[in-house]
């Protein structure tokens, strides 16, 4: 089974195969080979929403992918995403706005209603997100099939500006929320959007799209089902959506009555009513902005004996201390709120104030205490307490447990304070500690997630003060990758932009297994293009690995003609380095590329070179196991079945020694395929059954389909037509769920071919 044709050799056998399905690789034997082959090549939390979307890396325009269709949407049994953030504590006011939103929802529920699109706009700090989340929490029971949420990062006050979330990234995040298996997710945006709409067509789901840039960013995320509703927030009025039927709602600064209600809820009626004139001054000097009022209320609550008159006076004294933030130039906030921020910031202890400033250097979208500890070079316990203090003062927000985000205005303010108070050398050291934290944590998680695979890169020691995270076990390591994935993508870009080429290529290197498992082909290619640009002419090893990975990603997207020059250049670089393991991996992927182009004699030569180089290396056992299976598979396709069994049996022994179950299953399939060609059908049935059992246990859909198809062929050959039909039907049922896969070369499973087998067998 050559299925793993593009699998990240050392990184994720498991990953590879499950994802290979998505890539469309069908040859079972190589499936394992690829997964293991990358083993050596692959070498190798949540943080402050400071600036980057869920997927910080834009889709790679050079990865168009094959023309695919969404296929049959996954069975709805079950997954009900609950992505809404927590409602704001002490939410006040907005009664009219909440009533308006609910009335629009009620209108849509009448016969003939259409999907409700609510477009909420307003200036920064005015409480758009708080309103949207508060309302969504109130009506969520009307949407029993789930609630989706994403921050589109369309407009912000960050410096440098944030990278907005693309429609493709948001859709992929929603598909992940429904736990759609990677093999079922198409490559192209149009097909993914169609799958997303198909998923929602039979469901009642609420979709909250926060901080949108424009209508174009939002349109692909809109469901077509009238049972779904969408809430969009934006700093600008989304005229395009409104023209198409969306209902607009502009949120303005609090009225004095609403502002008083907020202060009463936070401070108590007795305290507020005791100083009416001071309360009026506080409201005026906060420009009626809920964010500013919340900060003042937090400070007052922390000092219950502090008279409100004194707070109002201090705010007046601070008004001349700063200049209005550019983000407030929308015209709705007539007064500067920077005085409010400054007033709260100046009362922080020095260590907490320093952490607040340094958080602005983190690209986001959120940060955890361990990452903050490394960023500031403080003990973890101290970082936890400081984050708690900042959240208590409303200077950051604990949006989900243990994950902290900045409001965009506060991030801009913190960035300004960093420029004014922290020397450039201190900022540079903090950035490198952050990069070291994520690189060493990712390496530790990689080792736990895929312990049977060889690490092939050596990391420099982290700077003093860095305390990398060390997940407790295999499950915790995979959970860490899932939680930190958007952060890691953002950090890769930071590494490239700030002159850290080693981090820029080693970080995506540690993510290869995750890219493979989740089918994030665009991120796979895009991050390694960033790595290539950062290392070119500076770091030959990094350049070689980046070139290899780009070629691998292109091959996985079924662009072998584009993959070949990338791999050829990688081979030249690895040869210059004298890196035998790297050369072995390149020849392995060149062999896969040739096989995909039905150039099997050339593929055989590359696979033989991969084997020879892995043996010459001496310690590259995962790569050798993969290459041996690749060599066996191509021999099987060419009809050299005895040779195929010889090489694949050696591969099987190695995979079993390594504990690589994916590699083992793929190699068993190769051997079964070869025995069928030798007309030793009993052996063919036995090996194919073993492969099918393992892939079913691992949940590798595509490999399971290949195994079932091959097992059906062997059973049919021994006259067991009934069981043959049963296995062919299983293979067909799986393949019908997957995106279109090209039928190229022997060993690929084609739904049409399987239907023909079923017809000939009388099914």
ChimeraX attribute file (.defattr): number of C-alpha atoms within 10 A of each C-alpha:
attribute: neighborCount
match mode: 1-to-1
recipient: residues
	/A:1	36
	/A:2	33
	/A:3	33
	/A:4	39
	/A:5	37
	/A:6	35
	/A:7	38
	/A:8	36
	/A:9	34
	/A:10	31
	/A:11	38
	/A:12	35
	/A:13	33
	/A:14	28
	/A:15	25
	/A:16	37
	/A:17	40
	/A:18	32
	/A:19	36
	/A:20	34
	/A:21	31
	/A:22	30
	/A:23	36
	/A:24	28
	/A:25	34
	/A:26	32
	/A:27	32
	/A:28	33
	/A:29	38
	/A:30	36
	/A:31	39
	/A:32	42
	/A:33	47
	/A:34	39
	/A:35	36
	/A:36	40
	/A:37	43
	/A:38	35
	/A:39	33
	/A:40	28
	/A:41	32
	/A:42	29
	/A:43	25
	/A:44	31
	/A:45	28
	/A:46	28
	/A:47	26
	/A:48	31
	/A:49	29
	/A:50	27
	/A:51	31
	/A:52	28
	/A:53	29
	/A:54	28
	/A:55	24
	/A:56	28
	/A:57	26
	/A:58	19
	/A:59	22
	/A:60	15
	/A:61	10
	/A:62	12
	/A:63	22
	/A:64	16
	/A:65	20
	/A:66	18
	/A:67	14
	/A:68	19
	/A:69	20
	/A:70	24
	/A:71	19
	/A:72	14
	/A:73	18
	/A:74	18
	/A:75	10
	/A:76	14
	/A:77	6
	/A:78	9
	/A:79	13
	/A:80	18
	/A:81	18
	/A:82	15
	/A:83	16
	/A:84	22
	/A:85	18
	/A:86	14
	/A:87	18
	/A:88	15
	/A:89	10
	/A:90	13
	/A:91	17
	/A:92	20
	/A:93	18
	/A:94	18
	/A:95	10
	/A:96	8
	/A:97	17
	/A:98	16
	/A:99	12
	/A:100	13
	/A:101	20
	/A:102	14
	/A:103	12
	/A:104	14
	/A:105	21
	/A:106	12
	/A:107	13
	/A:108	17
	/A:109	15
	/A:110	9
	/A:111	7
	/A:112	8
	/A:113	14
	/A:114	18
	/A:115	19
	/A:116	26
	/A:117	24
	/A:118	23
	/A:119	24
	/A:120	28
	/A:121	24
	/A:122	20
	/A:123	22
	/A:124	24
	/A:125	25
	/A:126	23
	/A:127	22
	/A:128	25
	/A:129	23
	/A:130	20
	/A:131	23
	/A:132	25
	/A:133	21
	/A:134	20
	/A:135	19
	/A:136	25
	/A:137	15
	/A:138	13
	/A:139	13
	/A:140	16
	/A:141	12
	/A:142	15
	/A:143	18
	/A:144	14
	/A:145	21
	/A:146	23
	/A:147	24
	/A:148	21
	/A:149	22
	/A:150	21
	/A:151	20
	/A:152	26
	/A:153	26
	/A:154	22
	/A:155	20
	/A:156	23
	/A:157	20
	/A:158	23
	/A:159	15
	/A:160	11
	/A:161	14
	/A:162	21
	/A:163	22
	/A:164	25
	/A:165	23
	/A:166	23
	/A:167	20
	/A:168	22
	/A:169	23
	/A:170	24
	/A:171	22
	/A:172	23
	/A:173	17
	/A:174	20
	/A:175	20
	/A:176	15
	/A:177	18
	/A:178	19
	/A:179	14
	/A:180	21
	/A:181	21
	/A:182	23
	/A:183	24
	/A:184	31
	/A:185	31
	/A:186	28
	/A:187	25
	/A:188	18
	/A:189	19
	/A:190	16
	/A:191	18
	/A:192	22
	/A:193	23
	/A:194	19
	/A:195	24
	/A:196	25
	/A:197	21
	/A:198	19
	/A:199	21
	/A:200	23
	/A:201	16
	/A:202	13
	/A:203	19
	/A:204	18
	/A:205	25
	/A:206	28
	/A:207	25
	/A:208	24
	/A:209	25
	/A:210	22
	/A:211	23
	/A:212	27
	/A:213	21
	/A:214	18
	/A:215	16
	/A:216	14
	/A:217	18
	/A:218	18
	/A:219	12
	/A:220	20
	/A:221	19
	/A:222	21
	/A:223	25
	/A:224	15
	/A:225	20
	/A:226	17
	/A:227	21
	/A:228	27
	/A:229	23
	/A:230	22
	/A:231	23
	/A:232	25
	/A:233	29
	/A:234	26
	/A:235	25
	/A:236	19
	/A:237	20
	/A:238	23
	/A:239	14
	/A:240	13
	/A:241	20
	/A:242	15
	/A:243	9
	/A:244	9
	/A:245	14
	/A:246	20
	/A:247	17
	/A:248	19
	/A:249	17
	/A:250	16
	/A:251	19
	/A:252	19
	/A:253	20
	/A:254	22
	/A:255	15
	/A:256	14
	/A:257	10
	/A:258	17
	/A:259	24
	/A:260	24
	/A:261	20
	/A:262	21
	/A:263	26
	/A:264	18
	/A:265	15
	/A:266	21
	/A:267	17
	/A:268	13
	/A:269	13
	/A:270	9
	/A:271	16
	/A:272	19
	/A:273	13
	/A:274	13
	/A:275	13
	/A:276	14
	/A:277	13
	/A:278	19
	/A:279	22
	/A:280	14
	/A:281	18
	/A:282	28
	/A:283	23
	/A:284	17
	/A:285	23
	/A:286	27
	/A:287	22
	/A:288	26
	/A:289	25
	/A:290	26
	/A:291	24
	/A:292	25
	/A:293	26
	/A:294	21
	/A:295	20
	/A:296	27
	/A:297	23
	/A:298	20
	/A:299	19
	/A:300	19
	/A:301	17
	/A:302	13
	/A:303	10
	/A:304	11
	/A:305	9
	/A:306	12
	/A:307	14
	/A:308	23
	/A:309	17
	/A:310	11
	/A:311	20
	/A:312	21
	/A:313	13
	/A:314	15
	/A:315	22
	/A:316	16
	/A:317	12
	/A:318	18
	/A:319	19
	/A:320	11
	/A:321	11
	/A:322	14
	/A:323	11
	/A:324	15
	/A:325	16
	/A:326	10
	/A:327	19
	/A:328	19
	/A:329	13
	/A:330	13
	/A:331	9
	/A:332	17
	/A:333	21
	/A:334	15
	/A:335	17
	/A:336	20
	/A:337	28
	/A:338	23
	/A:339	24
	/A:340	23
	/A:341	22
	/A:342	18
	/A:343	21
	/A:344	19
	/A:345	21
	/A:346	10
	/A:347	11
	/A:348	16
	/A:349	10
	/A:350	11
	/A:351	13
	/A:352	20
	/A:353	18
	/A:354	17
	/A:355	22
	/A:356	28
	/A:357	25
	/A:358	22
	/A:359	28
	/A:360	25
	/A:361	23
	/A:362	26
	/A:363	29
	/A:364	30
	/A:365	29
	/A:366	30
	/A:367	26
	/A:368	21
	/A:369	25
	/A:370	23
	/A:371	30
	/A:372	33
	/A:373	26
	/A:374	29
	/A:375	28
	/A:376	26
	/A:377	20
	/A:378	17
	/A:379	16
	/A:380	16
	/A:381	11
	/A:382	15
	/A:383	24
	/A:384	16
	/A:385	13
	/A:386	22
	/A:387	26
	/A:388	18
	/A:389	15
	/A:390	20
	/A:391	18
	/A:392	17
	/A:393	22
	/A:394	22
	/A:395	24
	/A:396	22
	/A:397	21
	/A:398	22
	/A:399	19
	/A:400	14
	/A:401	9
	/A:402	17
	/A:403	20
	/A:404	26
	/A:405	25
	/A:406	28
	/A:407	22
	/A:408	22
	/A:409	23
	/A:410	24
	/A:411	27
	/A:412	24
	/A:413	22
	/A:414	27
	/A:415	20
	/A:416	15
	/A:417	19
	/A:418	23
	/A:419	12
	/A:420	10
	/A:421	11
	/A:422	14
	/A:423	10
	/A:424	11
	/A:425	9
	/A:426	14
	/A:427	18
	/A:428	14
	/A:429	16
	/A:430	24
	/A:431	23
	/A:432	20
	/A:433	26
	/A:434	27
	/A:435	28
	/A:436	25
	/A:437	25
	/A:438	25
	/A:439	27
	/A:440	24
	/A:441	23
	/A:442	30
	/A:443	25
	/A:444	18
	/A:445	27
	/A:446	29
	/A:447	20
	/A:448	20
	/A:449	24
	/A:450	23
	/A:451	16
	/A:452	21
	/A:453	32
	/A:454	25
	/A:455	20
	/A:456	16
	/A:457	17
	/A:458	10
	/A:459	14
	/A:460	10
	/A:461	9
	/A:462	18
	/A:463	17
	/A:464	10
	/A:465	16
	/A:466	27
	/A:467	24
	/A:468	22
	/A:469	20
	/A:470	16
	/A:471	19
	/A:472	10
	/A:473	12
	/A:474	16
	/A:475	12
	/A:476	15
	/A:477	23
	/A:478	18
	/A:479	15
	/A:480	20
	/A:481	21
	/A:482	14
	/A:483	15
	/A:484	23
	/A:485	21
	/A:486	23
	/A:487	28
	/A:488	27
	/A:489	26
	/A:490	24
	/A:491	26
	/A:492	28
	/A:493	20
	/A:494	19
	/A:495	23
	/A:496	20
	/A:497	13
	/A:498	13
	/A:499	12
	/A:500	18
	/A:501	23
	/A:502	20
	/A:503	27
	/A:504	30
	/A:505	29
	/A:506	26
	/A:507	26
	/A:508	30
	/A:509	27
	/A:510	26
	/A:511	26
	/A:512	32
	/A:513	32
	/A:514	25
	/A:515	24
	/A:516	30
	/A:517	24
	/A:518	21
	/A:519	28
	/A:520	20
	/A:521	25
	/A:522	25
	/A:523	23
	/A:524	27
	/A:525	29
	/A:526	22
	/A:527	29
	/A:528	29
	/A:529	19
	/A:530	21
	/A:531	31
	/A:532	25
	/A:533	17
	/A:534	26
	/A:535	24
	/A:536	15
	/A:537	9
	/A:538	12
	/A:539	14
	/A:540	17
	/A:541	21
	/A:542	25
	/A:543	27
	/A:544	29
	/A:545	27
	/A:546	30
	/A:547	26
	/A:548	28
	/A:549	31
	/A:550	26
	/A:551	31
	/A:552	31
	/A:553	29
	/A:554	26
	/A:555	28
	/A:556	29
	/A:557	24
	/A:558	23
	/A:559	20
	/A:560	23
	/A:561	15
	/A:562	16
	/A:563	24
	/A:564	21
	/A:565	14
	/A:566	22
	/A:567	27
	/A:568	16
	/A:569	17
	/A:570	28
	/A:571	24
	/A:572	14
	/A:573	22
	/A:574	23
	/A:575	14
	/A:576	12
	/A:577	14
	/A:578	11
	/A:579	16
	/A:580	20
	/A:581	26
	/A:582	30
	/A:583	25
	/A:584	33
	/A:585	36
	/A:586	35
	/A:587	25
	/A:588	34
	/A:589	33
	/A:590	31
	/A:591	29
	/A:592	32
	/A:593	31
	/A:594	20
	/A:595	24
	/A:596	25
	/A:597	14
	/A:598	14
	/A:599	14
	/A:600	20
	/A:601	15
	/A:602	16
	/A:603	26
	/A:604	24
	/A:605	18
	/A:606	26
	/A:607	30
	/A:608	20
	/A:609	21
	/A:610	32
	/A:611	26
	/A:612	16
	/A:613	23
	/A:614	28
	/A:615	17
	/A:616	14
	/A:617	17
	/A:618	11
	/A:619	13
	/A:620	22
	/A:621	24
	/A:622	31
	/A:623	34
	/A:624	34
	/A:625	35
	/A:626	39
	/A:627	38
	/A:628	31
	/A:629	40
	/A:630	42
	/A:631	32
	/A:632	36
	/A:633	37
	/A:634	31
	/A:635	24
	/A:636	27
	/A:637	22
	/A:638	14
	/A:639	14
	/A:640	16
	/A:641	22
	/A:642	17
	/A:643	17
	/A:644	26
	/A:645	25
	/A:646	15
	/A:647	22
	/A:648	34
	/A:649	21
	/A:650	16
	/A:651	31
	/A:652	28
	/A:653	14
	/A:654	20
	/A:655	28
	/A:656	15
	/A:657	13
	/A:658	19
	/A:659	14
	/A:660	24
	/A:661	22
	/A:662	31
	/A:663	34
	/A:664	33
	/A:665	33
	/A:666	41
	/A:667	39
	/A:668	32
	/A:669	37
	/A:670	40
	/A:671	32
	/A:672	31
	/A:673	32
	/A:674	28
	/A:675	25
	/A:676	23
	/A:677	18
	/A:678	15
	/A:679	13
	/A:680	15
	/A:681	22
	/A:682	16
	/A:683	18
	/A:684	27
	/A:685	25
	/A:686	17
	/A:687	22
	/A:688	32
	/A:689	20
	/A:690	17
	/A:691	32
	/A:692	25
	/A:693	15
	/A:694	20
	/A:695	25
	/A:696	16
	/A:697	11
	/A:698	17
	/A:699	15
	/A:700	23
	/A:701	26
	/A:702	32
	/A:703	39
	/A:704	28
	/A:705	27
	/A:706	35
	/A:707	39
	/A:708	29
	/A:709	30
	/A:710	30
	/A:711	31
	/A:712	28
	/A:713	25
	/A:714	28
	/A:715	23
	/A:716	19
	/A:717	18
	/A:718	14
	/A:719	10
	/A:720	13
	/A:721	19
	/A:722	14
	/A:723	14
	/A:724	25
	/A:725	24
	/A:726	16
	/A:727	22
	/A:728	26
	/A:729	22
	/A:730	18
	/A:731	27
	/A:732	23
	/A:733	13
	/A:734	19
	/A:735	25
	/A:736	14
	/A:737	18
	/A:738	26
	/A:739	24
	/A:740	21
	/A:741	22
	/A:742	18
	/A:743	17
	/A:744	17
	/A:745	16
	/A:746	17
	/A:747	23
	/A:748	21
	/A:749	29
	/A:750	21
	/A:751	20
	/A:752	11
	/A:753	15
	/A:754	20
	/A:755	15
	/A:756	13
	/A:757	20
	/A:758	18
	/A:759	11
	/A:760	9
	/A:761	13
	/A:762	10
	/A:763	13
